[in-house]
Amino acid sequence: MLKAFAGASSLPIHPPQNLTVATTGASGSLFLKHFLLAVERDSRVQTVNFIASDSALRVMAEELGLRGRSNLVGQILGRKSSRKIHQQANADIGAKLTGEFAHQTNYANNPLSISLNYFLGEASASYMGVTGLVGYEVLEGNGTIGFATPLATLHIFNGWADMFLTTPANGLKDFYVRASYALPADFLEMRSLTGILSYHDFTTDNLSAGIGSEWDASLELAVDANASVLAKYATYQGSGVAFGGFPDRSIFWLQLAYKY
């Protein structure tokens, strides 16, 4: 921490010779830039260890137009490099637990008697850009109707092949695992490259019949803060058609996006 003393001009200011500067994902990249420039010019400070989280890198890319992690300090300062400020490895570690529950019943004069539940549980861990996740989702079904989600963003759930946009009458149990890795795309002079691989095993809630499995994979290249290229592939291996499953299906997407 730097401390500035107000008062008599003869009172010296003694900053520490070695500093550690860490930045998170909060906005304020311009202040960070000018702070590092001031420290760079201050002869009383000999060494600065600079640490930026993954969230901070994303914010700086948007606010300062940075491209990847290569020579990050030089990019922030607007020069080739710095002998004083040294970027330290960012060993981001994180873990997360998620739980959800909902209950659905018939409304008003609906002739169907509905009393269905929804459950979701997820556990994930991340380290150095690698994230692993395991999850289990249950949408109950009574053999006549399944738990309905008419207002949901359906594509991101239960596999990208979109086989279960409507919950089967016998319900749906989805056990899934997912791995993702995000890395700087400095070697391509791009912003980042993110890969995702996931697997789903589907059974019915009622009768516990197997209704297929699915592999999903995607690769997204962020060209800069605005443009990106996305390739996705989903392959569903069908079974249990009589219980709500489907025949085999494979889909490939290629998407170009620009946001402003």
C-alpha positions in Angstrom: 0.0 0.0 0.0 1.2 3.5 -0.8 0.7 6.2 1.8 0.8 9.9 1.0 1.5 12.3 3.9 0.0 15.8 3.7 1.4 18.7 5.6 5.0 20.2 5.7 6.8 19.8 2.5 9.9 18.6 4.4 8.0 15.4 5.5 9.4 12.6 3.3 7.3 10.0 1.5 8.7 6.5 1.9 7.0 4.1 -0.4 8.0 0.4 -0.2 10.8 -0.7 -2.6 8.9 -3.7 -3.7 5.2 -3.7 -4.6 2.6 -6.3 -5.5 -0.3 -5.1 -7.6 -3.2 -7.4 -8.1 -6.3 -6.5 -10.3 -9.6 -8.3 -10.5 -12.5 -8.1 -12.9 -13.8 -4.8 -11.7 -13.8 -1.9 -14.2 -11.0 0.6 -13.8 -8.4 -0.4 -16.4 -7.5 3.3 -17.2 -6.8 4.0 -13.5 -4.6 0.8 -13.4 -2.7 2.0 -16.5 -1.9 5.4 -15.0 -1.0 3.9 -11.7 1.5 1.5 -13.3 2.9 4.3 -15.3 3.4 6.4 -12.2 5.1 3.5 -10.4 7.3 2.9 -13.4 8.6 6.4 -13.3 9.1 6.4 -9.5 12.8 5.7 -8.8 12.1 4.8 -5.2 10.2 1.7 -6.2 12.5 -1.0 -7.5 10.3 -4.0 -8.3 6.6 -4.4 -9.0 4.9 -7.9 -9.1 1.8 -7.6 -11.2 -1.0 -10.2 -11.1 -4.2 -10.1 -13.2 -7.1 -12.5 -12.8 -8.8 -14.0 -15.8 -11.8 -11.7 -15.3 -9.4 -8.7 -15.2 -7.9 -9.8 -18.5 -11.3 -9.8 -20.1 -12.1 -6.3 -18.7 -8.8 -4.9 -19.9 -9.3 -6.4 -23.3 -12.5 -4.5 -23.6 -11.4 -1.2 -22.0 -7.8 -1.0 -23.3 -8.1 -3.1 -26.4 -5.5 -5.7 -25.3 -4.8 -8.7 -27.4 -4.0 -11.8 -25.4 -1.5 -12.2 -22.4 1.7 -11.9 -24.4 3.7 -8.9 -23.1 0.7 -7.9 -21.0 2.6 -5.2 -19.0 3.9 -3.7 -22.2 0.5 -3.6 -23.8 -0.9 -1.8 -20.7 1.9 0.8 -20.6 1.9 1.3 -24.3 5.6 0.4 -24.8 7.7 -2.7 -25.6 8.4 -3.8 -22.1 9.2 -2.8 -18.5 12.3 -3.7 -16.5 10.6 -2.9 -13.2 7.1 -4.4 -13.5 7.0 -8.1 -13.8 3.9 -10.1 -14.6 3.3 -13.1 -12.3 1.6 -16.3 -13.1 -2.1 -16.3 -12.4 -3.1 -19.5 -10.7 -6.8 -18.9 -10.6 -8.5 -21.6 -8.5 -12.3 -21.8 -8.0 -15.0 -24.2 -7.0 -18.8 -23.9 -7.2 -21.9 -25.9 -6.0 -25.3 -25.2 -7.5 -28.7 -26.6 -6.4 -32.1 -25.9 -7.9 -35.7 -27.0 -7.1 -39.1 -26.3 -8.6 -42.6 -27.7 -8.2 -45.3 -27.6 -10.9 -49.0 -28.0 -10.5 -52.1 -27.7 -12.7 -53.8 -24.3 -12.8 -57.4 -23.2 -12.8 -59.6 -25.5 -14.9 -56.8 -27.6 -16.4 -58.3 -31.1 -16.8 -54.9 -32.7 -16.1 -53.8 -33.4 -12.6 -50.2 -32.2 -12.4 -47.8 -32.5 -9.4 -44.3 -32.6 -10.8 -40.9 -31.6 -9.4 -37.6 -30.3 -10.9 -34.2 -30.9 -9.4 -30.7 -29.9 -10.4 -27.4 -30.3 -8.8 -23.9 -29.3 -10.1 -20.4 -29.2 -8.8 -17.5 -27.6 -10.7 -13.9 -26.8 -10.1 -11.5 -24.6 -12.1 -7.7 -24.1 -12.2 -5.6 -22.1 -14.6 -8.3 -21.8 -17.3 -9.4 -25.5 -17.0 -12.9 -26.2 -15.7 -14.5 -29.5 -14.9 -18.2 -29.9 -14.1 -20.5 -32.8 -13.1 -24.3 -32.4 -13.0 -27.5 -34.2 -12.6 -30.9 -32.8 -13.7 -34.4 -34.3 -13.2 -37.6 -33.2 -14.8 -40.3 -35.5 -13.5 -43.0 -37.1 -15.6 -46.1 -39.1 -14.7 -46.5 -41.0 -18.0 -49.0 -38.5 -19.3 -47.1 -35.3 -19.1 -43.6 -34.1 -18.2 -42.4 -31.1 -16.2 -42.8 -28.2 -18.7 -40.4 -25.3 -19.3 -42.1 -23.3 -22.0 -40.2 -20.0 -21.3 -36.7 -21.5 -20.9 -33.7 -21.0 -23.1 -33.7 -24.7 -24.1 -30.7 -25.1 -26.3 -28.1 -24.9 -23.5 -29.8 -27.7 -21.5 -30.0 -31.4 -22.1 -27.6 -31.5 -25.0 -27.0 -29.2 -28.0 -28.7 -31.7 -30.4 -32.0 -30.3 -29.1 -33.7 -33.7 -28.8 -35.5 -32.8 -25.5 -36.9 -29.3 -26.1 -40.2 -30.8 -24.8 -39.9 -33.0 -21.7 -41.0 -36.6 -22.5 -44.2 -37.8 -20.9 -42.2 -40.1 -18.7 -39.9 -37.3 -17.6 -36.1 -36.9 -18.1 -33.0 -37.6 -16.0 -29.8 -36.1 -17.4 -26.5 -37.1 -15.9 -23.7 -35.0 -17.5 -20.0 -34.1 -17.3 -18.3 -31.2 -19.0 -14.7 -30.0 -19.4 -13.6 -26.7 -20.8 -10.3 -24.9 -21.4 -9.8 -21.3 -22.2 -6.3 -20.1 -23.3 -4.9 -17.0 -24.7 -4.6 -17.2 -28.5 -1.4 -15.2 -28.7 0.1 -17.6 -31.2 -2.7 -16.5 -33.6 -2.6 -12.9 -32.6 -6.1 -13.3 -31.4 -7.8 -12.7 -28.0 -8.6 -16.2 -26.7 -9.5 -19.7 -27.7 -12.0 -21.8 -25.7 -12.9 -25.4 -26.1 -15.8 -27.3 -24.5 -16.4 -31.1 -24.4 -19.5 -32.6 -22.7 -21.3 -35.9 -22.3 -25.0 -36.6 -21.4 -26.6 -39.9 -20.4 -30.4 -39.7 -20.6 -33.0 -41.9 -18.8 -36.7 -41.4 -18.1 -37.8 -40.4 -14.6 -40.8 -42.7 -14.8 -39.7 -46.3 -15.5 -36.0 -45.4 -15.6 -35.7 -46.4 -19.2 -32.6 -45.5 -21.2 -33.4 -42.9 -23.9 -30.0 -42.2 -25.4 -26.7 -40.4 -24.8 -25.0 -37.5 -26.4 -21.5 -36.0 -27.0 -21.1 -32.2 -27.6 -18.0 -30.3 -28.5 -17.3 -26.6 -29.4 -14.4 -24.4 -30.2 -14.7 -20.6 -30.0 -12.0 -18.1 -31.2 -12.4 -14.6 -29.9 -10.8 -12.4 -32.5 -11.0 -9.3 -30.4 -13.5 -7.7 -28.0 -16.2 -7.6 -30.7 -15.7 -10.5 -33.2 -15.7 -14.2 -32.6 -15.9 -17.5 -34.6 -17.7 -20.5 -33.1 -17.8 -24.1 -34.3 -20.1 -26.6 -32.6 -20.9 -30.3 -33.0 -23.5 -32.5 -31.3 -24.1 -36.2 -31.8 -27.0 -38.0 -30.2 -27.0 -41.8 -30.0 -30.7 -42.7 -29.7 -32.5 -45.5 -27.9 -35.8 -46.2 -26.0 -38.0 -44.6 -28.7 -41.0 -46.2 -27.1 -40.3 -44.3 -23.9 -39.5 -40.9 -25.3 -36.2 -41.4 -27.0 -35.3 -40.6 -30.6 -33.3 -42.0 -33.6 -29.7 -41.0 -33.9 -28.9 -37.4 -34.9 -25.8 -35.3 -35.5 -25.6 -31.5 -36.1 -22.7 -29.1 -36.9 -22.8 -25.3 -36.6 -20.4 -22.6 -37.8 -21.2 -19.2 -36.4 -19.7 -15.8 -37.0 -20.6 -13.1 -34.5 -19.9 -9.4 -34.0 -21.1 -7.4 -31.1 -21.0 -3.6 -30.7 
